[in-house]
């Protein structure tokens, strides 16, 4: 009888763990690209270039909406171009000139995409590169996905965090599902840096720590948020609130160095 009870207990434990894994999902990554070859025009054009507002193939039944403005860009996701164009992410302009790299990392809970991570380049007018142009500062942007609104949930400064990829993935896995767009604050994950300063200065709340606000005045002219050039959405949305969060990486966890 004791053997039977132990067998039954073991079976119940396995079933319980199995249900937890199914409910929580096993997180992993998949990738897509917003290069023109993987996209089409908003009017159905089969051929577009990389500087055109376009719709690109995503994961599962989602598409990526790339809105190209004057020196600015937004990235949004939805079931179709209309849905994606009406999401908060479609209005998430940064103050300085900015653009996203074409590779998108999709964080998956099992077969369900829960967030995307993309590397952005922001122009810093206080520094110039070897060609005399504003220097580019890199930042990872984490965006939550449907069900529910699509919006930025976390920023990770690449130069300030050697393990930026890992921090962004943890933020996606731990924050995306329960993040409330328009209510919760966008998190600054890990150590802040110049890229995060550039991204957040135009929407910096006055209660943000003084040392961070001071960086906004280092010769950088904060641009007004551009009027929406989104052909699918003309309604302006309020800027996201911001909040800094330090995430501790488990000791011995190797950083992922493959470029996004």
Buried (B, 14 or more C-beta within 10 A) or exposed (E): EEEEEEEEEEEEEEEEEEEEEEEEBEBEBBEBBBEBEBBBBBEEEEEBEBEBBBBBEBBEEBBBBBBBBEEBBBBBBBEEBEBBBBBBBBBBBBBBBBBBBBBBBBBBBBEEBBBBBBBBBBBBBEBEEEEEEBBBBBBBBBBBBBEBBBBBBBBBBBBBBBBBBBBBBBBBBEBBBEBEBEEBBBBBBBBBBBBBBBBBBBBBEEEBEEEBBEBBEEEBEBBEBBEBBBEBBEEEBEBBBBEBBEBEBEEEEEEBEEEB
